[in-house]
Amino acid sequence: MTGDQQRASSLLRPCDIRGLLHSHSRYADGAHSLRRMVETARELGLEYLGVSDHLRSIRHPEGMDRGEEAVQHVEIAALRGEFADFDLLQGLEVDAGFDGGITLPAGVLDELDYLLVSLPEPEGYTKDSYTDVALRVVRHPAVDILSKPVGSYMLAKPPVPLDMMRVLKAAAETGTVVELDANPAFADIDGTHCRLAAELGVLLAINPNAHRAARLVDYRQGVEIARSMGLDCRQIVNTMTADQLRGHFRRGRHVA
């Protein structure tokens, strides 16, 4: 086997992805029930699914309140018991405030496997001020995954409204995972930042941000992006088992 063949054989493959960590259900703005999302994920050959519905906010008034999140917690536990060959992780997607601050209801972190945080929309910021917001999110001790719009910017053509080098260096220091958005709408992409993240030791999460069951399959687009950047399983958290992810996403590991 030549060197090129060896490198190609080590690249990430769709079958290396064990599960997904960004999906939405009818508890918030998703189109389908948790059961439907689980059934579809199993049909795709996945081992687990992370549901990360929005917490109610100004940007997401359709999101869950604390009571609905507690009800979802009960249903997730029931589905775990029903499907012995499949695991369901409970995440939550939270919008960071204008200054990068994060407000969470009391006790909610105790029920979550992971927390996924999205930045505010970039309008009204300079590149430096928006980068400062992203850095505050990355360094927050509760944040496990830095999500969109950074996921989109990881694949965007210049100019990128973030100093990605600073953001990714901070993610490497804190252990914060950065999302690679697997939306197939990215037909003409520049994945330079994906390669930079891997070089800095930042773990990436390939996620479809699926708001309906059929869109879960979009993770395969993310795999193709990762392959085109020369990434392998070691750089993608979705290649971990569900229990390995729970250990990785344990609370309090970040630099404050």
Buried (B, 14 or more C-beta within 10 A) or exposed (E): EEEEEEEEEEBBBBEBBBBBBBBBBBBBBBBBBBBBBBBBBBEBEBBBBBBBBBBBBEEBEEBBEEEBBBEBBEBBEEBBEEBEEBBBBBBBBBBBBEEBEBEBBEEBBEBBBBBBBBBBEBEEBEEEEBBBBBBBBBBBEBBBBBBBBBBBBBBBEEEBBBBBEBBBBBBBBBBBBBBBBBBEEBEEBBBBBBBBBBEBBBBBBBBBBBBBBEBBBBBBBBBBBBBEBBBBBEBBBBBBEBEEBBEBBEEEEBEE
